[in-house]
Each structure stands twice: as structure tokens, then as C-alpha cells.
Amino acid sequence: MEVKPSIKKAIFLIWFLLVPAGTWFTYKTYPPDIDGQWLGLLGFLLLTCVVATMPIVINNMFIFLIQWVALATFLRFGLFVEIIFAQIAVVVLLLKLRILRKGELYRMPVNLNMFFLVSLTSGIVYYMLGGKPGPNFAFDTKSLWLTLLYAVVSYTMNQIIVSFNLYFIYKSKESYFGKDFIVESITTFITFPIGFVLYILYNSVGSLALLFVGIPFVSLSMIFRLYYSSEKINGYLQKAAEIGHQMAERLKVDDVVELLIQKVSEMLPVDYAYIFEVDKNDELRLVRGIEEGILNDLPPVKKNQGISGMVWGKQKTFLYTARKEWAQHSNGHIPDDAESILGVPIVRSKKVIGVLLLASKRKRAFEKFQLMIIDILCSHFAVAIENAKHYELTKRQSEHCSLTKLYNYRYFENLLTEEFERLTRFERRTLSLIILDIDHFKAVNDTYGHQGGNEILFELASRLTKLVGGHGTVARYGGEEFVVLLPDTQKEEAFQMAEQIRQMISNWPFTIRHSLDLEKPLQIVMITASIGVATAPEDAEDSLALIRHADRALYVGAKRAGRNRVAEYSSC
């Protein structure tokens, strides 16, 4: 949840009033015990910074294991030095994590305040109970218990302040005492004794203790980081494989595109996502674009134009960590607040068929290993898109008449069954059917040839589609017969539609460009049609009855009555 500006200002004000004054108070009240150990002090500072740059990542949570160095620093040099080092460690850690960006700088004083209060509280408790930091540690029961108490108070204060920040600053609704809390608690208490050992060794062998303890711990941290990095990459690879299977199961192009956008936005810190396709004009055309959840259109992009054009032209991935790196290549299509850019070519059979462009408002939002993950996803996407296009083409061909481009009988039959089921579930009020048959069409074929007859069928299909529009579905029923299915249309309305169709056919001449008469290749032909209308549920109780009754109205009510007319079914 976004932190209110008033709270951000209050956080900065608290740091300004608390930390400088508190640090000066600590210096005066509990002066540091350096005793000429400037080299050792510098070594502790260096170790603090090194540990700060190597947080252990467990379950996507950064565990900041600086407490053991802080304990050794406190026991040797006192509270003032420990506070200064802790403040420096926080700055180093936040700079290393690169989570500070415009609008979130308040995170710095939040953590500085927290570590200052933790250091101050645990140190004052230690002093008040008689503890005396310095080079001469008394190995008695009291000193050991005070050291343990310092560690417990430090840990407790840290957890209290963290929970306060979560609930009152970040307004988090998640449970604080989860697996992350347990893991952090265990790792913290395991590392505290390391700080005590470091202090003892430092008093015995001097600065070499920093190497004896620091190197093994840093090495262990590096091993942990490598292990969890590999675990993280394996997790991404597993997700990529799952997404690939999901895309392969999609049979529609739009579903494949939508799935890729959705999954990539969930996997990566994506604020803007665009999928471009290379069209017939040899340009990148936007297929799907998301800008903070909103679909946006972009003009076509030519090869090597803008970042997406460069990805297409050079057939390689581009990764930019900040706006200053790509601003000179932008063609103005990327939002002004974008920082990190990831552009990946979508390749099929060694040919770029599209481009995936991702953008984030954060600097350095994308990691290098994610390039491999997105590249794998784009490979799955290219195959899934090709399969979906083949499926849609095959499905379209199986459902459409190759001559008129209208739906064919198979599709119409399935659609009629579905609509009748909706009618029985009361999802439709009525269902009207119009059947029309061209009058004396055999004579047209005999006079002008079958090619001329096909031209009339094609032109009639185009006229019917325009006239009916979105009111219903037009299909070629067979031969010179056409059907129009009109959901939620009363019989009177269907009859009026049928009459408009009849007049459109009889009043507008048809043009034949390829007739049998070679001397007159362009022929103007007048035709008529007979039409039957039936409506469910008043005329039929099932889909076959609706077809039968509309057909009866066509032949009995229209054909036998003289043709070129509309007849509606009547049970009388």
C-alpha cells in the first residue's frame, strides 16, 4: 500500500530530531574506547560493510545478518561506534539492494531509525545493569548473562519495530509471525555467538581475528547466496515450463497472447508490457499492450525504429537498467516514467515473427538471468501462436463456406442447438429462423453458367451479412438456400427483416462478370427469392421442428403461392 506523504515527512523529521541528537548524547554519555586501535576499528568497519552487502535471501526475504558484527563492535569499542557502524551498514545494504527510487526514499530513514533505536536500547540496558564494554572482558557469569541479555534485547526491539513499521507505516495485512519470522529468528540467534567469538579472538590475536571469523562467514554467505540464486533460477525455469504447457493448451491466439502478458506480469516487476507482431506490410503491429492494466494502441513500428524495432532488426535481446541508457533510442512509444527496459525477439524457424517489450518504473528492475527465462517463454509463445493460428484457420475453414465465406450447415446446426438450449433455460425469450431460397436458380445457371451463378451467391451473401449485421447469424444452408438465425426476435420483427431481405434481392440487380456470353462478359441480372419464417417456442419445441416449420412456410406459403414473397409458419 502507498505510504501517505504526511507519514513520509514525519519519518524524515523523526530521523532528523532523533538520530543526530541521540548519537551525540551517546558519545558524551558512553564515550568510545578506541585506545589507539584505529586499524582494528577500520577492519571492523570494513567487515561491517562487507556483511551488509551480502544479505542471505530465503523465500524472497532479505535476512540482514549484521547483528553478530554489531555485537563484537559493541563489546570492543562501545555503543557510540556500534551506532555509527549500524547506520553505515543500513546505507550500504539499501544501496546494494537498489530498492530506493523516487517516492520511496523514506525507506532510508525508516531503517536508520529502527537500527538506531535497537542499538540505543540494547546498549543502554547493558550499561545500566553494570556492563562495561572494552578490551578487558570479565569471563564471569554476570558478564556472560549481560551479553546474552544484550542480544535478546537487540533482537526483541528489532522485531517490535519491524512489526510496527509493517502495520502502521506499510499497512500490511499479512501475518507477521509466519515462516519468514521463524527463519529469521533462527539465523539471527545462530549468528550471535559468532560475534562473541570474534570479540574474544580480536582481544587475543588482534586484527587477524577479522580474517579468521570474517572469511568463513563471508564464504558461507556467498555459498548461501549462490544456492538460493540457483534455487530462484530453478523456480523461474519451472514456472516457464508450466507457462509453456499452458500456452500450448490454448487454442485461440488471443488466449495465448493474454496468458503470456498475464504470467510475465506476475513473474517480473512489469509496469508496461507490449507484444508486437510482424505484419504483411513488414511492420511491427501492436497485438496487446498493457499500461497499468489499460489496453493501449500504438502506431506501427518499422525495422530498427525505436527499441522494439532494434530488437527486431538486430534479432537480439536488449536490456536497459535506466532511462538514460535507452532514451536516445526511444521513438516516443514508451511512457515517460519507465526506467528499466527488456526487449526480446519472438523467433520461429530462425525468423523474427514478433517482439516482447517489457518496462518497469524501477531502475535495474530486471536481472540478467531473467533474459534467459523470457527468451524461453518467447520460444514457447512462438510455437503456441503458430499452433493456435493453424487451429483457428482449420476451424474457420471447417465452419465456413469456401464460396460465400458465410457459416456453413455444420456450424449453423451446432449454433441452432446451442441457442435452443438457451431458450429452454430461459436465457432467450424467443428464437426466430428465416430460410430463403432463390427462385428459378437453375435457370440462372443454365443461362449464365455455374460461374455466373456462383457470383450471384457470393454477392447475395455479402448483402445478407450487411443487412442482418449484429442482429443475427447468416449461413449458407445448401445450394441456393440461406438461413438467418435471430435470437430474442419476435415473429413480427423476423417477418419485417425477411421482407427487407426480399425487397433487397428483388429490387437491386446483381452483376455477373463471367457469363457464358463471351461478347457480353458483364451481365445485369434480376432475381427473386421466396422466404419462410418460424419462431420458437410458439412454432416449435425443438431445433429440428423450427427448421422444418420454417422450411414448410418457405415452400407451402411462399413458393406455391407464387414465389418472391415472405410467408410465416402457421399451425392452422
Buried (B, 14 or more C-beta within 10 A) or exposed (E): EEBEEEBBEBBBEBBEEBBEEBBEEBBEEBEBBBEEBEEBBEBBBEBBBBBBBBBBBBEEBEBBBBBBBBBBBBBBBBBBBBBBBBBBBBBBBBEBEEBBBEEBBBBBBBBBBBBBBBBBBBBBBBBEEEBBBEBEBEEEEEBEEBBEBBBBBBBEBBBBBBBEBBEEBBEEEEEEEEEBBEBBEEBBEEBBBBBBBBBBBBBEEEBEBBEEBBEEBBEBBEEBBEEBEEEBBEBBBEBBEEBBEBBBEBBEBEBBBBBBBBBBBEBBEBBBBBBBBBEEEEBBBBBBBBBEEEEBEBEEBBBEBBBBBBBBBBEEBBBBBBBEBBEEBBBEBBEEEBBBBBBBBBBBEEEBBBBBBBBBBBBBBBBEEBBBBBBBBBBBBBBBBBBBEEBBEEEEEEBBBEEBEBBBBEBBBEBBEEBBEEBEEEEBEBBBBBBBBBBEBEEBBEBBBEEBBBBBBBBBBBBBBEBBEEBBBBBBBEEBBBBBBBBBBBBEBBBBBBBEBBEBBBEEEBEBEBBBEEEEEEBEBEBBBBBBBBBBBEBBEBBEBBBBBBBBBBBBBBBEEEBBBBBBBEEE
